[in-house]
Amino acid sequence: MEELKKAGKVKSIGVSNYLRHHVEATLEGASDPPAFKYHPYFSAQTIGSFKGLAPAFCCPNGPLREPLARVAKAHDTTEVVVLLAWVMQNNIVAVTTTSKPQRLDEYARVLKVKLTPDEMQETSRRRRHLSLPHALAGTF
């Protein structure tokens, strides 16, 4: 993949669904570290910010929808902002991408949201019992 990038055939190299040991193995032989996706439904082994790499943030539908909706209503914001706040309050750098100005405005609202310890714990507790296949069952 690095050769394809050097040849200009791909713009970037990225991975998703990696746990920390996968990233460690990849970095051992990589001269150009890949980007990786952070998914809220991974188990406690999620990578998070690691060795200077920042994960791209992903917020799909799933079993966290109900508690996120409740917390979003309490903070007068959106579920995406709540989950971004949860990621940031866990000291993970959230990298988001969009070409839509309204989403950029939405993402910026995270700077005004401070989740309570109970809200942080509820999301963390529910996440611990989920895996990606379980979280997305029936979605497709």
N, C-alpha and C positions, 0 to 999 in steps of 0.2 A: 504494500500500500504506500509506503514511503517513496518507493521508486515512481509510482504513478503520480504522486504529488509533485515530486521533483521534475517530472516530465511535463507537468502542467495539465495532466489529464483529469485530475480531481482537485478541487479547491481545498478540501480539508479531510482529515481522517477522524472518524468518530466511532464510538462504541456505545452500546446501551445494554442494560440488564447485567452489568458487571458488578461483582462484589469486590471487596478490597483485595482479596488474594488474586483475582483476575487482573486487576489494575497493576498490582505489584509485578506479576509475571509479564505483563505487556511492557511495562516500563523498563524491565531488565534489558530488553533487546531493542528498545525504541530510541531512535535519535531525535524524533519529533513526536512529543507526547500527544496522544489523541484527545479529542474532546469526549466527554461522556455525559450521558443523560442521568439525571437524578429523578427517580420515580417515587412518589410518596407511599406506594404500597409495598416497597421492599421491606424485608425484615430488619431487625436491629443491626445486621451486618452491612447496611448501606454504606457506601463509600464516604459521602459527604466531601467537604473540602479536604484534599489530600495531596501532599507533596507539591503544593503550589498550583494544582489544577482546580478549576472551579467547574462544578457540574452545570449543564444546561437543565433548566427546571421544567418539569412536565406535570400538569394537573388535570388528569382525566376524570371522567365520572367514575363512581364506585361506591363502596360501603362507607367512606368517610363523608359522603355527600350530606347526610342528615346532620351530623354534629357540626360540620362546617357551615351549613345553612343557618343553624341555630346561633352559632357564634358570630357569623356575619351579620345577622339581624341585630344582635346585641351591640355590635360596633357600627351599625349603619354603613356596611360596606359589602363587598362581594366575597364569595367563597374563595376565589383565586387570591384575593388580598389576604384573607385569613391564612391560607396555606403558605403563602409567601412569608407572612409574618412568622408563622411557626418555623419555617425553614431558617429564616434569618435569626430568630431568637434561639435557635439551636446552633448558632455560630457557623452556619453553612452559607457560603456565598451563592446567592441565587442569580443565575444568568438566564435571562429570558430573551426570546426573540419574537418579533412581530413586525409587520409592515403597516399595521393599523394604528393611527394616532390615538384613537380612543382606548386601545389596550395599553399603550404607553402611559396614558393618563391614569388608567386603572392601576397599573403596576406601581406608579409613583405614590399612590395613596398608602402603600404599605408603610411608608415612613411615618405616618401619623397613627398607626395601630400598634398598641401594646397589649398583647394577650396576657390574661391573668395566669398565675401558676396552675389553677384548676383547668383552664382552657388548654394550656400546653399539655398538661398531664393526660387529659381525656384523649386528645389526638394521638399522643405517644402510646397510650395504653391500647387504643383500638388498633393502631398500626402494628404493634407487636404480635398480634394474633392473625395477621393477614400475610398472604403471599401474593405475588403478582397474579398467578393463574386464578386463585380464589377471589381476589378483588375484582377481576374482570369477567368472571363467569356470567354468562348470559348477556354480555355487552355486545357480542358480535353475532 
